[in-house]
């Protein structure tokens, strides 16, 4: 084989490699597809690989995947891009995907309620599978009617249509929060709940009600943003009657709104009012005092979700998973004030 001249301008093709190595394109395809053993001599295989290296040849994976009927692309559907939690889920999923030659497209469905529109002309030809994180079941109707495998994250494990489920132990998270506050002597609570219809928030509410038992609790709902949380909490804290001594929030964003509402009402956190969050994202340590919250392993969550989807695509039986969570006590909680 003569030493080939590097191809300038146009991207080198398998035909260029075949010409440089003095073999057919079929032989190049066998060697570079690692299917040459028993069909091509080891010497010829080495010649082809050397020619490909010298030319800077790289296979056209897009064309190859189209021929195989696979695009090696997964879609991650999330309720919104404004919540840091989903950025970490994407990071974890994308890391696992990259290790297996897959890409992940991140797609927001407003409010997680839907319906989530197909972002491609045809999802069945553009995707290999779908991950859906913290989505309302009705938002995924478009994907349930396709042949695409669907892995649900932070969603009802009894919901039909999913090939696998990966969840966070959010019920245990609420149990940890309530045990912490009850130990501090709190008996009167406000639950600032997310207004978004989602299985994960329903589970949190049920766990909270069960854990508090006979304690006094009032539930108020707010959209997942600081301004609406501040308004909802302000109205609840200023309402006639005994004021709660602790506010349990479905999310750190809601908890930040509570802290702002408390300050405007002249209440001190935590001396007059304890506040807890849920997620432990950057916001939890950006506020003052820093939030007592439940840490969710968001990146690991994304990793496990992508691993489940890859297993389904490989024909392996799906194994449901529930990831543990952790209470992180900080400065926003203290013993209940004396009445």
N, C-alpha and C positions, 0 to 999 in steps of 0.2 A: 504493500500500500504506500502510495506517495503521501507526503505530508500535505494535507489540504490547506488551501488558502482560506482564512476566515472570511465568511460571507459578510459583506458590508451592505448597509441599507436594508434590504428585505430580510425578514426573519428566516434563518435556515430551515429547510424542510427535510422530511425523511428521504425525499428524492436526492437532496444534496448529500446526505449521509451515505445513501446507497452508492451514489456515483463515486464518492471519495474512498469508500471501502471496497469498491469493485464487487458489490453484491446486489441482490434484488431488494426492492422496497419491502417485500414480504419477509425477507430475512431480517431486515432492520426492525420491522414490527415485532418479530419473534424475540429478537435479542433484547430490545428495549422494553418489551412487555414481560421480560423474564420468563418466556415460554420456549426457550431455545433448546433446553436439554433434551437429548435424544433426537433432535432434528437438525441441529447445527453443531459443527465442531467447536471445541473450546477456543481454538485458535481464531476461528472466524468471528466468534462472539467477541473476543478481545479486540479484534480489528475494528468491528463495528462500534464498540464502546469508545475506543480511542478516537475514531473519526468524529463521533458525536461530541466528545469533549473538545476536540480541536476546533470544531466549527461553532461551538457554543449552542448546540442544538438542544432545545427543550420541547418535550412532547406537548401538543395542543390538548390539554386536559379537557377543555370545554367540549371540543369536538368528540373526543373519546367518550366522555360521559353521555353526550347526546346519543351516540351509537349504542351505548349500553342501556339507555333509558334511565340513567341516574344523573342527577345534577350535583349530588353531594352538598345539598343546601338544606338547612333547617330554618323554620320560621319561629321566632320567639314572640308571642303575642302578650302584651302587657297592658294594663289599664291606662297608664300615662307615662310620659317620659320625665315628668317633673319630680317624681319621687326617687330619691337616691337608692332606695332598696332595689329597684329594678335594674339600675345600672350595675350593681354588684351581682345580681342574678345573671345578667348578660355576660359579665366578665368571666364568671365561672363556667357558664355554658360554652362560651367561645373558646376558652382555653382547652377544654376537653375536645371540642369539635376540631380545633386546629391539629391536635395530636393525631387525629384520624382522617385528616385531609378533608374536613368538612368546613363549610362556612355557616355563619348564623346571621340571619337578617332580623333586625329588631323592628317590630311593628306595633304602634300603640293603637288601642281601640278606646275611644273616648269614654271615660268613666267606667270602663270595664263592663258596660251593660250592652252595648252593641246596637244592631248587629255588627260584628267585625267584618268589614268588607274585604274581599279578596284583593290583596295589593298587586297581584299579577293578573295577566290576561287569563291564565289558566293555572290555578294552583297545583293541579295534578301533574302538569308537565314541568313546572318551575321549581317544585319542592320535592324533597324526599320525606319530610315529616314535619310535625308542628309541636312546639312546646307552648303551653298556655299557663301563665302565672297569675294567680289571684283574680281569675276572670269569673264573671257570672255565667252560669251554664247556658242561658239563652243567647249569650253573646257569641257562642261558638257554633251556632247552628250551621253556618256555611261550611265549616270544616268537618262537621259530623256526617255530612252527606257525601263526602268524598271518600276515596280509598286511602287517603293519607293517614298514617299512624299518628295518633294524638296522645301526647303525654301531658297529664294535668298536674300542675304544681299549686300547692296551697288551695286545693279544691276538694269538693265532696267526693270521698272515695267510693260512695255508692252510686255516683252519677254514671249513667250508661254512656257508651261510645268511646271511652278512653282505652288506649292499649295499656297504659300504666299510670300509676299515681305516685307522686312524691310529695310528702307533706311535712310541715313543721308542727311541733307539738305546742300549738298555740293555747290549747286548753291548759296545759301544764304551766305555761307562761302566766296566765291569769291566776292560777292557783298560787304561784310563787308570789305574785304581787299582793294578792289579798292576805296571804299568810304574813307577809312582811308588815303590812299596815295594821292588821289585827294585833300582831305582837306589839306594835307601837301604841296600842290602846285606842285606835280609831274605831268608831261604831256608827258614824254617820257619813255617807258617801254620796258623791256625784259621779256618775259614769258618763263621760263625754264620749259618745259612740260615733263611729263613722256613719255618715248618711248613705254611703255607697252600698248597694245590695250585693252582698258577697258572702259565700259560705264561711270564709275565715272570720268575718266579723260576727256572724251568727254564733259560731262556736265560742268566741270570746265572751259574748253576752251570756250564753248559757252557762259557761264555766264560772263566770263571775257571780251569777245568781246563785248557783249551787254552793259556791265557796263561802259566800257571805252569810248564808243561812238567815238568821233573824235580824241581821243588822239592817239599818235604814239606808236605802239606796234609791236615788232618783236618776233616771236615764234621760239624757238630752242628746240629740243627734246634730251633727254639723258636717258639712263638706270638708274634705281633707285639704284645708288651707288655713294659714294662721289667722287671717282676717275674720273668716266666718267662725272659726273656733273661738276667737276672742269675743265676738258678739254673743254667741250662744252661751259661753261660760259666764260672761258678764251678766246677762239676764238671769241665769240660774242662781248665781251667787248673790245677786241683789234682791231676789224674790223674798216675799214675806215668809216668816217662819224660821225655824232653826237652820242655821247655815251649816253645810257639811264641813267636816274637818279634813277631808281628803278627797281629791279628784283623781279617778282612775281613767286614763285615756287609752283609746284604741291604737294610738300612733303618737310618735314623738312630735309630729307637726301639730296635732291637736293640743298636746301638752304645752308647747310653746305659746299657743294662743291663750291657754288658761293662765300661764304665768303673766302675760301682758294684761289680761283682764283683772287679775288679782292686784297687780301694781296700781292700775287705774282706780280700783276701789279702796286703795289704802291698806290692802292685806299683805302681810309678809309671808313669803315662802322660804322656809317651811314652818316658821314659828306659828303663824295663824292658819296656814293651809298647806297640807302636803299634796304633792302632785307627782304622778307617775306616768311614764310614757310606754312605748312599745316599739321596738325595732333596733334601737341603739345605733343610729346612723350619726353622721357628723354633727347634726343639729343638737344631739343630746348633750354634747360637751361645749357647744357654742353659746348656750344660754347660761345665765347666772341666777340662782345656783344651778349647777349641772344636774341633769335629770337622773333620777332613779328610773330605770327602764328594764325592759326584757331584751336581751341580745339575741338576735336571730342570725344564724350563720348563712348569710345571703349568698356569698360566693360558693360555698359548699353546696347550697341548695341548687344553684344553677348547674354545678358540676354533676350532681347526682341526677338531675333531670336529664341532662344531655346523655349521660351514661345509660339511663333507662331507655332513651330513644334509640341509641345505637344498638342496644341489646335487642330491642324489638325489630329493628331493621335487619339484624343478623339472624332473626328467627328464634332467639332465646326466649324462654318464658319470662314474662315481666315479674319482678318482685317488688311489691309495695314497700315503701320506706317512709319512716317518720323520724325526722331529725330532732335531736334534743335542743332545748333552748336554755338560757341562763339569766338569772336575775342579777342586775348590776346596781347595787345600792350606791347612791350618790347624795348630794346635798339637798335635793328637793323634798326629802321626806324626813320627818322627825316625830317624836312622841306627840300624841294628840294634845292640844291645848286644854288646860283646865277649864271646865265649864263654869 
